Structure formats: C-alpha cells, structure tokens
C-alpha cells in the first residue's frame, strides 16, 4: 500500500465508529467470523484492542488482519484500522 492510499484511508477512518473489539481472548474464530461479516459491508474497519489483550497491539492487529485477509492501515493507541480490498466483479 502506497503512502497516498494509506493517508486517504486514515482520513476516512477518523469518522468511523469501532466495529469490533479485541479482548483478552485475542484472535479467535468468533472474532474472525465477526470481522468477515463486517468486511462484507465495508472495506475499512476500525477495531479496538482492549487493555486485557496482553500482547503487543501491532502484532495483534497484524495477526487479525492476516486471519481475515486484510491489511493494517495504522495502529494508533488502542485502535487499529484494517483495510480489505473489495472483490472485483467480472462480467
């Protein structure tokens, strides 16, 4: 992802509300299913990483993004912004 795209996604992400919360259980199948459903509706998702998550926030965001096939745009504080390219439709 180039810098221009990342900057544009960060700007869009400022107005988003948190769609998923990552708690002390970390990345688990229910969380991955929840994010998959959210990514069906939107290409950009804000995730809140709870205080009890334990591990490094950037590592948790990266493992969550890999589990759902997305990219981490940015991790600021306890918020992570994930982007998943929408599927292209071919006719």
C-alpha positions in Angstrom: 0.0 0.0 0.0 1.5 3.3 -1.0 1.6 6.4 1.2 -1.1 8.3 -0.7 -3.6 5.4 -0.3 -2.7 5.0 3.4 -3.2 8.7 4.0 -6.6 8.6 2.3 -7.7 5.5 4.3 -6.5 7.1 7.6 -8.6 10.2 6.8 -11.7 8.0 6.1 -11.1 6.0 9.3 -11.2 9.1 11.6 -15.0 9.3 11.2 -15.7 5.5 11.6 -17.0 4.1 14.7 -15.5 0.9 16.3 -17.0 -2.2 14.7 -15.2 -4.9 16.6 -13.4 -5.2 20.0 -10.4 -7.5 20.5 -10.4 -8.6 24.1 -8.3 -10.8 26.4 -9.1 -13.9 24.3 -7.0 -12.4 21.5 -7.6 -13.5 17.9 -10.1 -16.4 17.9 -12.5 -17.9 15.4 -15.6 -15.9 16.5 -13.6 -12.7 16.1 -12.5 -13.7 12.6 -16.2 -14.5 11.7 -17.4 -11.2 13.0 -14.8 -9.3 11.0 -15.6 -11.3 7.9 -19.2 -10.2 8.2 -18.2 -6.6 8.7 -15.9 -6.7 5.7 -18.9 -7.9 3.6 -20.4 -4.5 4.2 -17.4 -2.2 4.2 -13.8 -2.2 3.0 -12.5 -0.3 6.0 -13.0 -1.4 9.7 -11.9 0.1 13.0 -11.0 -2.4 15.7 -10.5 -1.5 19.4 -7.8 -3.5 21.2 -8.7 -3.9 24.8 -6.3 -3.5 27.7 -6.6 -7.1 28.6 -5.4 -8.3 25.2 -1.9 -8.7 26.6 0.3 -9.0 23.5 1.8 -6.1 21.5 -1.0 -4.2 19.8 0.6 -4.0 16.4 1.3 -7.8 16.5 -2.4 -8.5 17.4 -3.6 -6.1 14.6 -1.3 -7.8 12.1 -2.4 -11.4 13.1 -6.1 -10.3 12.9 -5.6 -8.8 9.5 -3.9 -11.9 8.2 -6.7 -14.1 9.6 -9.3 -12.2 7.6 -7.2 -11.4 4.5 -6.9 -7.6 5.2 -4.1 -5.1 5.6 -3.3 -3.0 8.7 -3.5 0.7 7.7 -2.5 2.1 11.0 -2.5 1.3 14.8 -2.9 4.4 16.9 -3.2 3.8 20.7 -5.7 1.0 21.2 -7.4 1.4 17.8 -6.4 -0.4 14.6 -7.7 0.4 11.2 -7.9 -2.6 8.8 -8.5 -2.4 5.0 -9.6 -5.2 2.8 -9.7 -4.7 -1.0 -13.3 -5.4 -2.2 -13.6 -8.2 -4.7 -13.8 -7.2 -8.3 -16.7 -8.3 -10.3 -16.1 -9.6 -13.8 -18.8 -9.8 -16.5 
